[in-house]
Amino acid sequence: MRALLITAPGEAAIIDRPDPQAGPGEVLIRIERAGLCGTDVALFRATMPYLADGRTTLPLQPGHEWAGRVVSVGDGVTGSAPGDLVTGDTFIGCGVCTLCTTGRHHHCPDHLELGVLGQLDGALAELLVVPERAVHRLPDGVDADLGAMVEPASCSLRGVRLTAVGPGDRVLVWGAGTLGMLAALFATDTGASVAVAARRDSDRSFVAGFGLETRDPADLGDERFDVIIEATGSAEVTHRLLDNATAGARIALLGVPGGDAGLPSGRLIALDATVHAVLGGSADIDEAARRFATMGDTVRRLIGSVITLDEVPRVLAEGLPRAAGTGPKTQIRF
């Protein structure tokens, strides 16, 4: 099979690798669509915190946003069958500890993250093998294009749920990228009033096309919000989150900064604020996919660029493309 390998900081190549085979309890999948995200760029640039602390090393086959068809299954697999269109969980725990057996496998001390942590080969390849427990069948009405966005959608949905967004809440989402837009759409569905803060005029125009309010960060002033969702990973944004927070604000951190962004604990206490750090959305994968079945046309507009596997090294080197007025998500068509 052909696969992308990040070989060293700033270096990636398409290589030929032996076709993987499904072992006991495993599922072999032919990838149809995969998404690129900021984590993949951070791995390529060696700014990902997991590289800094040694939990991940290069070379690495990345890719954790994907959808594909089941090719074959190993012994003992009963919930997946050849031909199923599926996506999967990024977080793969040991499967036997208390955390894993109570739905908290992303906290498992021995967990791996597909294409990110623990040298577990990711989805930027023609074929992928994952344990059956990480496979999620996509519902009718959700194709591979949408299926490859279920992973980030699960993170955004979890952020919205953790902050208990509801009718009457004023919500500020920082960032018009994939995570931010999905969070804004899910928050809007609760009946809350939602605004998206984005610096570029073109991004604000794109957001407005979904019927969402927008804000230029320079013009926020002393406007206050009950819920603030950070989806940029920018330390600068993190430092100013509380500038627009009400007393008792609920805050979700979706973006991954390159290092410690330094939330001001004194101000958090003074505001009696609650902060939720979102590592992943494992528990919300199926719900995110179900929602895509009814909001697919809206979500599909987030796909701004579709490239081939051969183009990925260049895109990683140049940065994820986003032409003015187009969606933030870059996907790979296999």
N, C-alpha and C positions, 0 to 999 in steps of 0.2 A: 504494500500500500504506500501511497504518498502521504507525507506528514510534514508539518512545520516544526522545526526545532530551534529554540533559542539556544545558541551554542555558547555565547559569552555576552557580556554587557554590550549592547548596541549591535549585536550580530545575530542574524537568523537566516535559516536556509530551508529550502524544501528538499527533503531526502526520501529515499526509498527505505522502508522498514518491512520486516516480515509481517505478514498478515497475522493479527492476534486471533486466538481461539478462545471460545467460551469454556471455562472450566466449571466444576460443580458450583451451582448457585449463581452462575454468572450469565450475562446476556451479551451477545455480540450484535452490534448495531452499525448499520451503514449510515453515515452522517449525510443529511440532505442540506441542512442549513446550520451555520454557526455564527455567533455574534462576537464582535470584538468590543472590549470595554477598556476603561482606564486601567484596570488591574493588569491586563495583558501588556499595555504600554509600559506600565511601571515595572513589570518583570523584564521587559526588553531593555529598559533603561537602567535596570538594577537599582531602582529607587523604592521597590516594594519592601515594606518592613520585614517580611519573612526572609528576604535575602540578607538584610542587615543583621538579623539575629541568628542566622544560620539554620533556620528551620526549613528553608528551601535552598537548593543549590542549582546551578546551571551545569550541564545542559538540561533543558526542560521542554516538554511538549505541552504547550498551553491550550486553553480553550475550555470554558465552563458554561457557556451559553450555547445550547444546541438542541436540535431535533433530528430524528432519523428513524429509519425502519429497522425493526428487529430482523436479523438474518438467521440466527440460530440461538439455541439456549443450551446451557449445560445441564448436567444431571441435577435433579431435584427442583428445577424451576417449574413453577405451576402457574404463575400470574402473568407471564409474558409468552407470546407466541410469534412465530415468523409472520411478518407482514404488519405487525402492530406499529402504528406511528407513535413515537414516545419522545419524552424528554427525560431529564434526570436531575437528581439532587447533586449539588456540588460537594456536600459534606457527607463523608462516609466514615462512620464510626466503627468500632470493633464489632458491634452487633450483639454483644453479650453482657456488657456492664450495665449497671442500674441506669445510668444516663441514657444509654442507647435503647434500652427496653422501655423507657418512659418517654420517648419522643424527644429527647434532648441530646441526640447524637452529635450535634455540632459543638457540644461541650465535652464530649468524650476526650480524655487526655491523649488517646491514641488515634484520634480522628485524622483522616487525610482529606485534602480538598482537591477535587479533580482539576488537573492542569495548573494548580496553584501551590499546593503544600504537600510535601512528602513524596515528591517524584512520581506521583500518580499521573500517568499519561492522560492528557486532556483531549478535547474534541476537535482540535485543528488537524484532523487526519481523516482519511476516507473511512476508516473503521475504528470502532471504539468498543472496549469491553468494560462493563461495570457490573457490580453485584446487583442481583435482582431487587434487593431492598431499596436501591437508589433509583429504580426505573419507575416512571409515572406515565401511564398511557394518556394520550391527549384525547379530549372529548370531540365528538362530532362538531364540525364547524371551525375547528382550530387546525390549520395547516402547518407545514414545517416553518414557514416564515414567522408566523405568530408563535409557534412552539418554541422557537429559539429565543424568544423574549420572555418566556415564562419565568426563567430564573431571576432576572432583575425585577420583574413584576412582583415576584414573591417577596423580595426584600422591601420594595416600596409598600406593598400591602401590609406587611408586618409593621413597618414604621407607622402607618396610618392607624392600625389597630392598637398598637402599644400606646399611642398618644390619645386614644379614645376620642377621635374626631367625631363630631356629631352636629346636628342642626344648631345654628346659632353661633357656632365657633367661627372665629376669624383665623384663617390659616395662612401663613407665609411660607412658601416653598422657595428655598434658595437653589437656583440652577434650573436651566431649561434643557438639560441633558435627559437621557433615557430614564434614570432613576427619578429625577425631579418631575418630569412630565407624567410618568406613571403614578407617582404619589399624588400629584395635583388632580389627576383624573379620578383616582380612587377616593380622595378626600371630597371632591365635588359630589360624588355619588351619595355621600352621607347627608347632604343637605347643608354642609358648611359653606361659608364664603371663603373662596380661595384666591390668592394672588401669587404670582410667580415673579421672583426678582431675578433679572438677568441684565447684564451690562450692555450687550450688543443690541442695537436697534433691530437688526434682522431677527434675533432670537425672540425679542418681545413681539415682533410682528407675527412670527410663527406661532407663539403661544396664544396670541389674541385670536388666531384663526380657529382655535378650539373653543372659543367663547369664554376663555379664562381672563381674569384681570391680570394686569402686569404692573411691575414696578421697576423703575430705574433705581438701583441701589443708592445712587447719589441723591435721590429725592425722597428717600424714606423718612427722613427727619425723625420726629418723635412718634410716628404712627405705631400703634400697639397691636399685637396679635396674641391670641390665646394658645395657638399651636405654631411651632416653628420647626420646619423640616429642612435639615441641611443636606444637600445632595450634590455638593461641588467637590468636597475634599480639600477645600482651600483653607489654609490656616488663617488667612486674612478674614474670610467670612466667619469662621468659627470664633474669632476674637470679638466680633461685633454682633453675635447672635442675640445677646441679651439687651442690646440697645433698643430693640423693638418688641420686647417681651412684656406681657402683662404680669402682674403678681399671680403666682400659681401657674405660670406657663408650663406647657408640656413640650418637650423638645426631643426630636428624633435625629440621630446622626446616621446618615446613610453613606455619605461620601467618606472615602478612606484617605486621610492625609499622609504625606510622606514621612511624617514623624509626629512628635507630641505637639498638638496645636494649642495646648495651654488654656483650657476653659477656666475662667475666674471663679474659684470656689466661693469666695466671699460674696460675690454678687448673686450667685446661684442660691445661696442660703438666704440672702436678704429678700430675694423674690419668692422664696419657697417654691422654686422651680423643680421640675422632675426631668431628668435626662435619660433617654433610652438610647443606648448604643446598639446598632443593628449589625450583627455579624453576618447573618444570612436569613433566609426566609423559608427554611425547610418545611416547617409546619403549614405554610400557606401556599405551597406549590399547586396542589390540586384546586384550591379555591381560586387562585389566580388564573389557572387554565380555564376553569368554568366561566369566569367573568369574561375572558377573551372570546368565548363562544358567542356572546351577545354584543360585545363592543369591538369586534375584530376590525371593522372598517376604520374606526377611530385610531386604534392602536397601530394599524398598518402604516398610517401616515408618519409614524416615528422612524420608519426605515428610510434613511436618506441616501445611503450608498450601498450598492451590492457589487462585490468584487469576487475574483477567483482566488483560489489558494495561492497561486503563483504571485499574486499581487501583494500578499500579506507582508512579506519582509519590507517592501518599500513603504507600505502604509504605516507600519510600526516605526520605521525610521523617520518618516515625515510628520507623523501625528495623525490622529483620526480625522478624516476630512469632514467638513461641514460647510457646504455652500450656503450662501444666504438664502433663507426661506425654506430650506429643506430640513428633514428630520435629523435627529442626532445619531441614530443607530447605524453602524456599519455592519453589514452581514456578508458572509461568505457563502456563495452558492456552489455546491459540489455537483 
